Amino acid sequence: MMSTSTRYPEAVIEADAEVPIIRITRDFRGTPAQLMRAHTDPELFVRWVGPSSISSRIIDWDVRDGGSWRYVSERDGDEFGFRGCFHTVSDDTIVQTFTFEGMPDQVALETLWFEDLGDGMTRLHAQSLCDSFAARDGWLASGMEVGVNEGYAALQSLIESGQM
């Protein structure tokens, strides 16, 4: 699944045929340090996490090896909670669990890393290992690409505006 905008390509979202993994890649005009900060600074995170039709607030945010996180997103009076644990946080990699509280038995192991492409460009790599193919396929069918692409577009705008 890939489509392009006039400025930057949208995220490439792929499902592995052999393992229940979703892989996402997207290039940004920004540094690995900026992308890491956007994913670890709670005030920045809630400004870009998508889709654009939601607002989010941080409940818990302890960015360290063994720390935990939780945020709640709201749309039209409905709230959706998300939580997880940070397993590893380094200069260019985050390993964490991810749970949508509406489906608490489906926990994904996520790995994000930021590849410096030079010339002010960084490639974000993310993969989510889901509990099952059914869970993975449910995520893909949920319209998650809207949240991913709108969120990453907002993140790119934050970087370009100099707000981070």
Backbone hydrogen bonds, N-H to C=O, Kabsch-Sander energy under -0.5 kcal/mol:
donor,donor_aa,acceptor,acceptor_aa,energy
5,S,8,Y,-1.2
10,E,3,S,-1.7
12,V,25,T,-2.8
13,I,1,M,-1.4
13,I,11,A,-0.6
14,E,12,V,-0.5
14,E,23,R,-3.0
16,D,21,I,-2.1
21,I,19,V,-2.8
22,I,128,S,-2.0
23,R,14,E,-3.0
24,I,126,A,-3.2
25,T,12,V,-1.8
26,R,124,L,-1.7
28,F,122,T,-2.9
30,G,28,F,-1.2
30,G,120,G,-1.4
35,L,31,T,-2.1
36,M,32,P,-2.8
37,R,33,A,-2.4
38,A,34,Q,-2.2
39,H,35,L,-1.3
40,T,36,M,-1.1
40,T,37,R,-0.5
41,D,37,R,-2.8
44,L,41,D,-0.5
45,F,41,D,-2.9
46,V,42,P,-1.8
47,R,44,L,-1.3
48,W,44,L,-0.8
48,W,45,F,-1.3
49,V,45,F,-2.4
54,I,51,P,-1.5
55,S,74,E,-1.9
57,R,72,V,-2.3
59,I,70,R,-2.6
60,D,70,R,-2.0
62,D,68,S,-2.8
63,V,61,W,-0.6
64,R,62,D,-1.2
66,G,86,F,-2.3
67,G,64,R,-2.8
69,W,84,G,-2.5
70,R,60,D,-2.7
71,Y,82,F,-2.3
72,V,57,R,-2.4
73,S,80,F,-3.0
74,E,55,S,-3.0
75,R,78,D,-2.4
78,D,75,R,-2.3
80,F,73,S,-2.8
82,F,71,Y,-2.5
83,R,99,T,-2.3
84,G,69,W,-2.2
86,F,67,G,-3.0
87,H,85,C,-0.6
87,H,95,V,-3.1
88,T,95,V,-1.8
90,S,93,T,-2.7
94,I,112,L,-2.6
95,V,88,T,-2.7
96,Q,110,E,-2.5
97,T,85,C,-2.1
98,F,108,A,-2.1
99,T,83,R,-2.3
100,F,106,Q,-0.6
101,E,81,G,-2.8
101,E,99,T,-0.6
103,M,100,F,-2.4
106,Q,103,M,-2.1
107,V,105,D,-0.8
108,A,98,F,-2.6
109,L,129,L,-2.1
110,E,96,Q,-3.6
110,E,108,A,-0.6
111,T,127,Q,-2.3
112,L,94,I,-2.9
113,W,125,H,-2.4
114,F,92,D,-1.8
115,E,113,W,-0.5
115,E,123,R,-3.0
116,D,114,F,-0.6
117,L,115,E,-0.6
117,L,121,M,-2.4
118,G,121,M,-0.8
121,M,118,G,-1.6
122,T,28,F,-2.4
123,R,115,E,-2.9
124,L,26,R,-3.2
124,L,122,T,-0.6
125,H,113,W,-2.8
126,A,24,I,-2.6
127,Q,111,T,-2.2
128,S,22,I,-2.5
129,L,109,L,-2.9
129,L,127,Q,-0.5
130,C,20,P,-3.0
130,C,128,S,-0.8
136,R,132,S,-2.3
137,D,133,F,-3.1
138,G,134,A,-2.0
139,W,135,A,-2.1
140,L,136,R,-2.3
141,A,137,D,-2.1
142,S,138,G,-0.8
142,S,139,W,-0.9
143,G,140,L,-0.8
144,M,139,W,-1.0
146,V,143,G,-2.0
147,G,143,G,-0.8
148,V,144,M,-2.6
149,N,145,E,-2.6
150,E,146,V,-2.8
151,G,147,G,-2.2
152,Y,148,V,-2.6
153,A,149,N,-2.0
154,A,150,E,-2.0
155,L,151,G,-2.3
156,Q,152,Y,-2.5
157,S,153,A,-2.1
158,L,154,A,-2.1
159,I,155,L,-2.2
160,E,156,Q,-2.7
161,S,157,S,-2.1
162,G,159,I,-1.3
163,Q,158,L,-1.6
